[in-house]
Amino acid sequence: MKTNLPCAFWRFAGRVPAKRSPSRPDILGERTVTLDGQLVSYTLKRSSRARCVRFEVREGTGLAVVVPRSYRLRGLNDLLKEKQRWILHHLAGHFRATQLLAAGEVRSGDTVPYLGRDLGFVKCPADGCAPGVGLVQNQLVIRGALDRQRMDLLLEQWYRSQALQFTRRRVDELVHRLGVQYGRITIRGQRTRWGSCSHRGALSFNWRLMMAPEPVIDYVIIHEVAHLREMNHTARFWKLVAEECPGWREHRQWLNEHGGWLNARPLPQQPLRI
């Protein structure tokens, strides 16, 4: 879902024009504000496309505040304090993802995300016990004397297995209702794509979706299944998506805001087959 932003040209004093995108926000600088007793740094940007003040928390950059061209900055601190609960919540998730990247592994006592909720992670290195992963109430238990690499591989296999079961069940329900057919379902581990649909009807989904809330996963599945009828992103396609998922914009925004955090999980990147 990429868009090509138009570029504008300008001339001054007979010099060669510089290429500039009017859609790219101008960076006004780094600022700080105190929210609930915490000093928060953010990057302030001004955009001609923004219709209202927008808050963004992204991997690697932290908090950015984007304001419209006509916005008067003197009221910004009050607005930040009004939205402090949302800001602090998402900054906490960003900080957690940064810690996970630094640690590079999951340890017993940590939590791991599953269907939008946190599961307690318990490692049981029992001698002579066959390696395995099981969901026990709100805990994900991994058994066996495993080194870090084998444990991470086992965890990823478990996520992939859950993703295959979840997506296959939901896809079967949707194709029956929409009157379409698909070829096969593949679970992958792409860094930049949550799902895809080929011209032959082959569907693929990212196993990391299993860390997201169920409505968000449903949106991705609905999006790809809709391509079985409309292999495009025309108004007909989005109408079909909206019929099955009225809140699709909200779910897509969730992925935009949290995708970096999902990809930050310290699990191996090599592909595995189920």
N, C-alpha and C positions, 0 to 999 in steps of 0.2 A: 504494500500500500504506500507507494512513494509518489510524491508530486514534484514536478519540475517548476521551480519558482522563476518568474520572468526577471530579466535584468534590465536596468535602465542605464542610460548614458547621459553624461553631462559635460558641458564645455565651459572653460573659463580662461580668458585672456589668450585665446588661440592655442592653448596647449592640448596635447593628445588627451582625449577623455578617459577617465578611469571607469572601470566596470564596477557597478555597485547594485546590490539587490535591495530594492525598497522594502522587501518583506523580511529582511534580516534585522533583528532588533539591534539597536545601538546600546553598547555597554556603557553605563554611566559611572560605574565604579563599584568598589566594595564598601559595604556599610555594616553597621551593627545595630542591634536593638535588644533590649532586655525583655524577655518573655518569661513570666512566672519565675523570676529570680535568676534566669539563665541568660548569659550573654550570647546572642546568636549572630553569627556573621552571614551575610547574604550578598549576592551579586544583583545589582539593580540594572534593569534593562528597560529601554523605551522602544515600543513597536508601533508601526503605523497600522498593522493588522489587528492589534489587540482592541477589543471592544470594552473590556473590563480588566481589572487587575487580576493577574494570574500568578499562582504560586507553583513552582516546580521543584521537586527534589529528585536529583538524578545521581546515578553512580559516578563517582569521581569528581563531581562538581559541587555537590551539596545543594543548598537552597538558592534559588534564583527567583526574583520578583520582577515580573514583566508588567509594565504600565502602558496605557494608551498614550499617544502623542499629546493629547490635550489634558492629561491628568495632572492635577496640582499636587505636588509632593508633600505639601505641609500636612496633609491628612493621612499620609501613609503609615506613620507609626501607630496611630489609633486603629487603623485597619489591621495591621499586623497583630496587635494585641487582641483584637476581636477574633482573629483566626488562629490564636496561639495554640489552641488545643490540637488542631489539625497539623499545624507546622511542627510542633514538638513531637507528635506521634510519628510523623513520617521521617523526621530527622533521626529519631531513635532507631527506626528500621534501617536507615542509611548507615548509621554508626555500627549497627549489629552486622550488616553485610560487610563493612570494612574490616571488622574484627574477624569474621569468618575467613575472609580472603587472606588475612595475615596469618591466622592459625593454620589454614590449609588442611584441616581434618575435623571430623566430628568425634567428640569424646563422650564417654559415658557421663550422664548428668546434663548434657546439652539438650536442647529441644530441636526437633526437625519438623518442618511444615508438611501438612498433609490435608488436602481439601480445605485449605483456608484456616486450619486450626493447628496449634502447636502440640506435638506429641513428645512426651518425655522419652529420651533415648537411653536405653539400658543395654550394656554389654555384659554378657555372661560367658566368660572364658572357661567353660567347664571342660575338663580333660575328657577325651573320649566321646564327646558329644558331637554329633554331626552338625556342620555349619548350616545355619538357616536364619531366616528373619520372620518374625511373627508379630501381628498386631494384637496386643492384650489390653483391652479397655482403651485407655488413653496413653499407652506406652508402646513404643516400637522396640522390641527385644531382638537382639542379634546374638546368636549362640555360637559357641565354638572358639577355640584358641586361634585367633586370626591376627595376622599382621595388618598394618594400616591399609596396604594396597588391596589385599583380599577382602577386608571389611568394606572398603569403599565400593569395590566391584559388586559385592553382594547387596549392598544398599541400592546401588543403581539398578541392578537386576530386579529388585523388589519393586522399585518405582515403575520400571518399564512394564513389569507384569501387571501391576495395578492399572497403569495407563491403558494397556491393551484391553483389559476386561471392561474398564469404564467406557472407553470410546466405542468399542464394538457394540456394547449394549445400547448406547445412546444413538449411534449411527443407524443400527437396525430399526429402532423406533422411528427415526426421522425419514429414512428412505421409504418405509412402508406408508407413512402418512403423505409424503410428497409424491409418491409414485415414480421414484427414480431408482437406479441401480448403481452399485459401486463394484469395483474390481477386488481390491484388497486393502487392508489397513496395515501400515507400517509405523512403528514407533522409533523415532529418531532423537538425536541430541543436538540439533542445530543451535547456534548461538544467536541467530538473527531472525529466525522464523518459528512461529508457533504451530503452523499447520500448512498443508498444501493439498491441492487437488489437481491431478494430471488430466490431460485430454482423454486418457483411457479409463478414467474413473478410479484411479488409484489414490487413496487418501493416506496422508501421513500426518502424525502429530508429535509434538515435542513432549518427552516424558516429564519435563519440568513443570508442565501444566498441572500435574497432580499435587503440586504445592499450593496452587491458587484456589480460591473459593469455587465451589461447584458452579454457580451462575456464570463465572468467567470462563470456565472450561466449556460449559454449554454453548456460550457465544462462539468460541473458536470452532467447535464441532458444527454448529449451525452454519457458520460462515462457509466452511469448506463443503458441507453437504449441499448448500445452496448453489455452489458452483457446478454441481452435477446437472442442474437445470439451466443455470445462467453462467457460462464460462466468461464472465466479465464483471465489471463493477459499475454497471449502468443503473439507472433509476429502478428498473425492473428487479435487478439483483437485490438492491437495498430494501426494496418493498418486501421481497420474499423473506429477507433476514428479519425485518421488523415484525412481520407477521408471527414468526416463531420466537423472536427475542425482542420484545418492545424496548428493553433497556440496553440495547447493544452498544450505544454510545458510551454509557457509563462503564460497561465492562471493558470496552476497548481502551478507555482512559485509564482504567485500573492497570491494565497491562503496560501501558506507556509509562506509568508512574512506578510500577513495581517490577518491571521486567529485569532491570539491572540487579535487583536484589535476588530474584529467582536464579539468575545466572551466576550469582556469587556463591552459591552453595559449594562447599569444598568436596565435591565428588568428581571422579575421573571423567575425562572427556572422550576417551576412545570408544568407538561404537561397539555395541554388544548385540548379539542376536538372541531372540527368545525362542 
